[in-house]
Every structure is written in structure tokens, then in C-alpha cells.
Amino acid sequence: MLDISRYLIIDKQADFTGIFNVTVQNDTLRIGNMLKILVYPLESKECMQKMELVHYLEARGIDYRSASVPKHYYQSYSKEFLEKY
């Protein structure tokens, strides 16, 4: 999935500014939210690919850091991990 996302967003310069999904609770999800739910080990290839997208988007005004961490992640992951990710 990250390979395709990278290709579309970086290589083909797809528009990433819109709403990507609407939850059952009618919350809207943008690209920052979608990336936030992807959890990989911090030193993995996937995490590095994800962070390449994050840096690209941040340089274009998308604030990944402001996207909220899903609440249930706090039950599965340490606070230290979530602060880095």
C-alpha cells in the first residue's frame, strides 16, 4: 500500500488535500489520519516509507503530527512508542 501511495502522491502528484474516508461516527479522515493508523516497527522499511510520505506532505502543509492517535492504540502500544510514531 505504501508503494502505491508514494507513487500516486509523490511521483504522480495526486491531490491529497481532500477527505479520504468518513467513519461510522461521521468523522472525516484526511491523509494525515490515514497515515496515523498505519503502525509499523520504528526501524522497519515500511515505517521509513511512511515517514517519507509524512515529510513530503508536511512540506506541503499537511500536519501529520496533529492527527490524533486512535484511542485503542494506547492499550496496545507503549506511550514512548506512540510519541515517536
DRENMARTI-997309 format. One record per atom (N, C-alpha, C, CB): atom name; y, z, x; residue number from 1. Coordinates in Angstrom, 3 decimals, decimal comma, always signed. Glycine has a CB too. Layout:
<sites>
SITE    a         c2         c3         c1     k
SITE   CA          Y          Z          X   NUM
...
</sites>
This chain:
<sites>
SITE    a         c2         c3         c1     k
SITE    N     -1,196     +0,000     +0,809     1
SITE   CA     +0,000     +0,000     +0,000     1
SITE    C     +1,266     +0,000     +0,856     1
SITE   CB     -0,005     +1,193     -0,923     1
SITE    N     +1,269     +0,772     +1,929     2
SITE   CA     +2,460     +0,834     +2,776     2
SITE    C     +2,739     -0,501     +3,453     2
SITE   CB     +2,301     +1,923     +3,829     2
SITE    N     +1,679     -1,216     +3,820     3
SITE   CA     +1,868     -2,534     +4,434     3
SITE    C     +2,577     -3,483     +3,469     3
SITE   CB     +0,510     -3,129     +4,864     3
SITE    N     +2,155     -3,449     +2,222     4
SITE   CA     +2,764     -4,319     +1,204     4
SITE    C     +4,203     -3,884     +0,928     4
SITE   CB     +1,934     -4,292     -0,108     4
SITE    N     +4,411     -2,583     +0,809     5
SITE   CA     +5,761     -2,069     +0,570     5
SITE    C     +6,697     -2,453     +1,706     5
SITE   CB     +5,735     -0,545     +0,404     5
SITE    N     +6,220     -2,291     +2,942     6
SITE   CA     +7,027     -2,650     +4,104     6
SITE    C     +7,362     -4,134     +4,086     6
SITE   CB     +6,296     -2,287     +5,402     6
SITE    N     +6,365     -4,960     +3,821     7
SITE   CA     +6,567     -6,398     +3,785     7
SITE    C     +7,630     -6,769     +2,747     7
SITE   CB     +5,245     -7,115     +3,480     7
SITE    N     +7,496     -6,229     +1,553     8
SITE   CA     +8,438     -6,577     +0,491     8
SITE    C     +9,840     -6,027     +0,749     8
SITE   CB     +7,928     -6,062     -0,839     8
SITE    N     +9,923     -4,780     +1,167     9
SITE   CA    +11,233     -4,141     +1,318     9
SITE    C    +11,951     -4,570     +2,583     9
SITE   CB    +11,080     -2,643     +1,315     9
SITE    N    +11,239     -4,547     +3,711    10
SITE   CA    +11,906     -4,850     +4,984    10
SITE    C    +11,898     -6,348     +5,286    10
SITE   CB    +11,231     -4,087     +6,128    10
SITE    N    +10,731     -6,957     +5,247    11
SITE   CA    +10,637     -8,370     +5,623    11
SITE    C    +11,270     -9,303     +4,583    11
SITE   CB     +9,182     -8,751     +5,826    11
SITE    N    +10,997     -9,046     +3,314    12
SITE   CA    +11,490     -9,931     +2,254    12
SITE    C    +12,752     -9,412     +1,571    12
SITE   CB    +10,415    -10,133     +1,221    12
SITE    N    +13,212     -8,238     +1,964    13
SITE   CA    +14,442     -7,625     +1,462    13
SITE    C    +14,472     -7,547     -0,071    13
SITE   CB    +15,648     -8,408     +1,961    13
SITE    N    +13,355     -7,066     -0,626    14
SITE   CA    +13,271     -6,886     -2,074    14
SITE    C    +14,264     -5,815     -2,521    14
SITE   CB    +11,829     -6,503     -2,499    14
SITE    N    +14,723     -5,927     -3,745    15
SITE   CA    +15,642     -4,936     -4,313    15
SITE    C    +14,871     -3,652     -4,583    15
SITE   CB    +16,310     -5,468     -5,623    15
SITE    N    +15,298     -2,563     -3,980    16
SITE   CA    +14,625     -1,281     -4,115    16
SITE    C    +15,520     -0,240     -4,785    16
SITE   CB    +14,178     -0,782     -2,754    16
SITE    N    +16,602     -0,675     -5,387    17
SITE   CA    +17,583     +0,261     -5,930    17
SITE    C    +17,317     +0,674     -7,380    17
SITE   CB    +18,944     -0,345     -5,837    17
SITE    N    +16,413     +0,020     -8,047    18
SITE   CA    +16,181     +0,320     -9,460    18
SITE    C    +15,204     +1,440     -9,693    18
SITE   CB    +15,696     -0,888    -10,157    18
SITE    N    +14,852     +1,625    -10,937    19
SITE   CA    +13,865     +2,617    -11,353    19
SITE    C    +12,484     +1,977    -11,207    19
SITE   CB    +14,121     +3,109    -12,835    19
SITE    N    +11,570     +2,715    -10,596    20
SITE   CA    +10,240     +2,183    -10,357    20
SITE    C     +9,209     +2,653    -11,367    20
SITE   CB     +9,794     +2,554     -8,990    20
SITE    N     +9,456     +3,790    -11,992    21
SITE   CA     +8,484     +4,337    -12,912    21
SITE    C     +9,176     +5,342    -13,835    21
SITE   CB     +7,313     +4,999    -12,146    21
SITE    N     +8,577     +5,566    -14,968    22
SITE   CA     +9,045     +6,609    -15,889    22
SITE    C     +7,837     +7,480    -16,194    22
SITE   CB     +9,684     +6,000    -17,218    22
SITE    N     +7,992     +8,796    -16,026    23
SITE   CA     +6,879     +9,712    -16,232    23
SITE    C     +6,664     +9,988    -17,713    23
SITE   CB     +7,121    +11,018    -15,484    23
SITE    N     +5,594    +10,696    -18,009    24
SITE   CA     +5,287    +11,096    -19,378    24
SITE    C     +6,405    +11,970    -19,937    24
SITE   CB     +3,942    +11,842    -19,437    24
SITE    N     +7,048    +12,748    -19,057    25
SITE   CA     +8,161    +13,595    -19,475    25
SITE    C     +9,465    +12,812    -19,562    25
SITE   CB     +8,321    +14,762    -18,513    25
SITE    N     +9,395    +11,504    -19,396    26
SITE   CA    +10,537    +10,599    -19,462    26
SITE    C    +11,493    +10,757    -18,273    26
SITE   CB    +11,290    +10,827    -20,752    26
SITE    N    +10,995    +11,313    -17,150    27
SITE   CA    +11,769    +11,368    -15,916    27
SITE    C    +11,672    +10,015    -15,222    27
SITE   CB    +11,266    +12,513    -14,983    27
SITE    N    +12,755     +9,597    -14,612    28
SITE   CA    +12,735     +8,336    -13,884    28
SITE    C    +12,399     +8,589    -12,416    28
SITE   CB    +14,091     +7,607    -14,016    28
SITE    N    +11,667     +7,665    -11,835    29
SITE   CA    +11,296     +7,753    -10,426    29
SITE    C    +11,843     +6,550     -9,686    29
SITE   CB     +9,764     +7,844    -10,258    29
SITE    N    +12,527     +6,809     -8,618    30
SITE   CA    +13,053     +5,757     -7,761    30
SITE    C    +12,215     +5,700     -6,488    30
SITE   CB    +14,557     +5,999     -7,432    30
SITE    N    +12,539     +4,805     -5,601    31
SITE   CA    +11,741     +4,590     -4,399    31
SITE    C    +11,596     +5,869     -3,565    31
SITE   CB    +12,367     +3,489     -3,553    31
SITE    N    +12,637     +6,683     -3,469    32
SITE   CA    +12,542     +7,936     -2,719    32
SITE    C    +11,505     +8,865     -3,310    32
SITE   CB    +13,887     +8,631     -2,679    32
SITE    N    +11,460     +8,949     -4,647    33
SITE   CA    +10,455     +9,769     -5,321    33
SITE    C     +9,052     +9,225     -5,085    33
SITE   CB    +10,744     +9,840     -6,820    33
SITE    N     +8,923     +7,923     -5,135    34
SITE   CA     +7,613     +7,306     -4,949    34
SITE    C     +7,090     +7,555     -3,538    34
SITE   CB     +7,686     +5,801     -5,229    34
SITE    N     +7,971     +7,477     -2,556    35
SITE   CA     +7,555     +7,764     -1,185    35
SITE    C     +7,248     +9,243     -0,994    35
SITE   CB     +8,634     +7,327     -0,203    35
SITE    N     +7,972    +10,094     -1,684    36
SITE   CA     +7,790    +11,541     -1,538    36
SITE    C     +6,398    +11,985     -1,978    36
SITE   CB     +8,848    +12,287     -2,345    36
SITE    N     +5,811    +11,309     -2,945    37
SITE   CA     +4,493    +11,733     -3,415    37
SITE    C     +3,364    +11,253     -2,504    37
SITE   CB     +4,261    +11,223     -4,823    37
SITE    N     +3,669    +10,388     -1,550    38
SITE   CA     +2,656     +9,924     -0,600    38
SITE    C     +2,560    +10,913     +0,557    38
SITE   CB     +2,994     +8,495     -0,076    38
SITE    N     +1,444    +11,626     +0,628    39
SITE   CA     +1,268    +12,644     +1,655    39
SITE    C     +0,199    +12,187     +2,632    39
SITE   CB     +0,892    +14,010     +1,029    39
SITE    N     +0,566    +12,185     +3,907    40
SITE   CA     -0,345    +11,821     +4,989    40
SITE    C     -0,234    +12,866     +6,095    40
SITE   CB     -0,029    +10,392     +5,537    40
SITE    N     -1,270    +13,018     +6,913    41
SITE   CA     -1,125    +13,890     +8,083    41
SITE    C     +0,074    +13,439     +8,911    41
SITE   CB     -2,420    +13,881     +8,948    41
SITE    N     +0,830    +14,409     +9,432    42
SITE   CA     +2,117    +14,106    +10,066    42
SITE    C     +2,026    +13,135    +11,234    42
SITE   CB     +2,744    +15,368    +10,538    42
SITE    N     +0,954    +13,133    +11,978    43
SITE   CA     +0,847    +12,247    +13,137    43
SITE    C     +0,047    +10,975    +12,849    43
SITE   CB     +0,210    +12,989    +14,285    43
SITE    N     -0,265    +10,724    +11,600    44
SITE   CA     -1,090     +9,567    +11,248    44
SITE    C     -0,291     +8,273    +11,247    44
SITE   CB     -1,726     +9,774     +9,888    44
SITE    N     -1,014     +7,170    +11,329    45
SITE   CA     -0,400     +5,835    +11,260    45
SITE    C     +0,334     +5,661     +9,929    45
SITE   CB     -1,477     +4,723    +11,433    45
SITE    N     -0,287     +6,142     +8,860    46
SITE   CA     +0,307     +5,998     +7,532    46
SITE    C     +1,630     +6,757     +7,427    46
SITE   CB     -0,668     +6,494     +6,461    46
SITE    N     +1,672     +7,952     +7,993    47
SITE   CA     +2,913     +8,730     +7,951    47
SITE    C     +4,009     +8,025     +8,741    47
SITE   CB     +2,685    +10,151     +8,505    47
SITE    N     +3,645     +7,452     +9,867    48
SITE   CA     +4,635     +6,727    +10,679    48
SITE    C     +5,145     +5,489     +9,944    48
SITE   CB     +4,026     +6,320    +12,035    48
SITE    N     +4,255     +4,791     +9,231    49
SITE   CA     +4,678     +3,640     +8,429    49
SITE    C     +5,601     +4,092     +7,301    49
SITE   CB     +3,451     +2,895     +7,852    49
SITE    N     +5,228     +5,186     +6,660    50
SITE   CA     +6,060     +5,721     +5,585    50
SITE    C     +7,445     +6,070     +6,108    50
SITE   CB     +5,401     +6,957     +4,956    50
SITE    N     +7,504     +6,743     +7,252    51
SITE   CA     +8,784     +7,157     +7,800    51
SITE    C     +9,612     +5,959     +8,267    51
SITE   CB     +8,568     +8,124     +8,952    51
SITE    N     +8,968     +4,875     +8,675    52
SITE   CA     +9,717     +3,654     +8,996    52
SITE    C    +10,445     +3,167     +7,745    52
SITE   CB     +8,768     +2,541     +9,550    52
SITE    N     +9,752     +3,174     +6,616    53
SITE   CA    +10,393     +2,793     +5,351    53
SITE    C    +11,504     +3,765     +4,988    53
SITE   CB     +9,359     +2,735     +4,220    53
SITE    N    +11,252     +5,060     +5,163    54
SITE   CA    +12,255     +6,080     +4,851    54
SITE    C    +13,525     +5,845     +5,659    54
SITE   CB    +11,700     +7,490     +5,128    54
SITE    N    +13,385     +5,609     +6,958    55
SITE   CA    +14,561     +5,388     +7,813    55
SITE    C    +15,298     +4,106     +7,422    55
SITE   CB    +14,142     +5,320     +9,293    55
SITE    N    +14,557     +3,067     +7,110    56
SITE   CA    +15,164     +1,808     +6,668    56
SITE    C    +15,970     +2,037     +5,389    56
SITE   CB    +14,076     +0,723     +6,436    56
SITE    N    +15,378     +2,744     +4,435    57
SITE   CA    +16,051     +2,996     +3,162    57
SITE    C    +17,244     +3,921     +3,337    57
SITE   CB    +15,075     +3,592     +2,157    57
SITE    N    +17,107     +4,943     +4,170    58
SITE   CA    +18,227     +5,859     +4,406    58
SITE    C    +19,415     +5,127     +5,022    58
SITE   CB    +17,791     +7,014     +5,319    58
SITE    N    +19,147     +4,165     +5,886    59
SITE   CA    +20,226     +3,380     +6,485    59
SITE    C    +20,940     +2,524     +5,441    59
SITE   CB    +19,676     +2,492     +7,601    59
SITE    N    +20,308     +2,362     +4,297    60
SITE   CA    +20,885     +1,558     +3,215    60
SITE    C    +21,270     +2,407     +2,003    60
SITE   CB    +19,900     +0,479     +2,790    60
SITE    N    +21,429     +3,712     +2,238    61
SITE   CA    +21,978     +4,580     +1,204    61
SITE    C    +20,992     +5,284     +0,295    61
SITE   CB    +22,858     +3,808     +0,383    61
SITE    N    +19,704     +5,138     +0,523    62
SITE   CA    +18,713     +5,831     -0,297    62
SITE    C    +18,403     +7,167     +0,369    62
SITE   CB    +17,410     +4,969     -0,476    62
SITE    N    +18,621     +8,260     -0,346    63
SITE   CA    +18,446     +9,598     +0,221    63
SITE    C    +17,060    +10,140     -0,113    63
SITE   CB    +19,535    +10,557     -0,303    63
SITE    N    +16,104     +9,873     +0,746    64
SITE   CA    +14,735    +10,344     +0,585    64
SITE    C    +14,674    +11,867     +0,562    64
SITE   CB    +13,853     +9,799     +1,705    64
SITE    N    +15,471    +12,511     +1,387    65
SITE   CA    +15,420    +13,977     +1,518    65
SITE    C    +15,812    +14,681     +0,216    65
SITE   CB    +16,346    +14,438     +2,652    65
SITE    N    +16,593    +14,049     -0,625    66
SITE   CA    +16,999    +14,694     -1,873    66
SITE    C    +15,941    +14,561     -2,973    66
SITE   CB    +18,311    +14,102     -2,353    66
SITE    N    +14,956    +13,690     -2,771    67
SITE   CA    +13,882    +13,575     -3,765    67
SITE    C    +13,079    +14,869     -3,751    67
SITE   CB    +12,959    +12,337     -3,475    67
SITE    N    +12,778    +15,372     -4,915    68
SITE   CA    +12,091    +16,661     -4,980    68
SITE    C    +10,610    +16,521     -4,650    68
SITE   CB    +12,257    +17,279     -6,364    68
SITE    N    +10,094    +17,569     -4,022    69
SITE   CA     +8,676    +17,653     -3,717    69
SITE    C     +7,964    +18,046     -5,010    69
SITE   CB     +8,388    +18,685     -2,553    69
SITE    N     +6,903    +17,343     -5,374    70
SITE   CA     +6,181    +17,743     -6,591    70
SITE    C     +5,760    +19,215     -6,517    70
SITE   CB     +4,938    +16,845     -6,802    70
SITE    N     +5,961    +19,937     -7,580    71
SITE   CA     +5,716    +21,382     -7,593    71
SITE    C     +4,281    +21,742     -7,223    71
SITE   CB     +6,039    +21,944     -8,959    71
SITE    N     +3,335    +20,943     -7,670    72
SITE   CA     +1,940    +21,280     -7,383    72
SITE    C     +1,589    +21,126     -5,895    72
SITE   CB     +1,018    +20,405     -8,218    72
SITE    N     +2,426    +20,449     -5,121    73
SITE   CA     +2,178    +20,332     -3,678    73
SITE    C     +2,289    +21,687     -2,993    73
SITE   CB     +3,163    +19,340     -3,040    73
SITE    N     +3,096    +22,590     -3,542    74
SITE   CA     +3,263    +23,908     -2,941    74
SITE    C     +1,986    +24,740     -3,037    74
SITE   CB     +4,412    +24,645     -3,611    74
SITE    N     +1,061    +24,353     -3,878    75
SITE   CA     -0,223    +25,030     -3,977    75
SITE    C     -1,231    +24,470     -2,974    75
SITE   CB     -0,770    +24,910     -5,393    75
SITE    N     -1,004    +23,224     -2,546    76
SITE   CA     -1,968    +22,548     -1,686    76
SITE    C     -1,559    +22,468     -0,223    76
SITE   CB     -2,199    +21,181     -2,193    76
SITE    N     -0,269    +22,551     +0,063    77
SITE   CA     +0,237    +22,356     +1,417    77
SITE    C     +1,111    +23,531     +1,831    77
SITE   CB     +1,027    +21,043     +1,517    77
SITE    N     +1,155    +23,781     +3,126    78
SITE   CA     +1,979    +24,880     +3,619    78
SITE    C     +3,471    +24,530     +3,499    78
SITE   CB     +1,616    +25,207     +5,090    78
SITE    N     +4,278    +25,554     +3,428    79
SITE   CA     +5,735    +25,360     +3,353    79
SITE    C     +6,241    +24,637     +4,602    79
SITE   CB     +6,463    +26,723     +3,191    79
SITE    N     +5,676    +24,966     +5,758    80
SITE   CA     +6,078    +24,331     +7,021    80
SITE    C     +5,792    +22,827     +6,979    80
SITE   CB     +5,340    +24,984     +8,220    80
SITE    N     +4,620    +22,459     +6,453    81
SITE   CA     +4,288    +21,043     +6,344    81
SITE    C     +5,275    +20,346     +5,416    81
SITE   CB     +2,844    +20,858     +5,834    81
SITE    N     +5,532    +20,936     +4,269    82
SITE   CA     +6,414    +20,313     +3,283    82
SITE    C     +7,842    +20,187     +3,786    82
SITE   CB     +6,398    +21,106     +1,997    82
SITE    N     +8,289    +21,101     +4,630    83
SITE   CA     +9,636    +20,994     +5,193    83
SITE    C     +9,738    +19,815     +6,156    83
SITE   CB    +10,018    +22,293     +5,911    83
SITE    N     +8,660    +19,506     +6,856    84
SITE   CA     +8,664    +18,384     +7,798    84
SITE    C     +8,472    +17,045     +7,096    84
SITE   CB     +7,576    +18,574     +8,842    84
SITE    N     +7,705    +17,071     +6,043    85
SITE   CA     +7,355    +15,829     +5,371    85
SITE    C     +8,448    +15,455     +4,410    85
SITE   CB     +6,017    +15,949     +4,642    85
</sites>
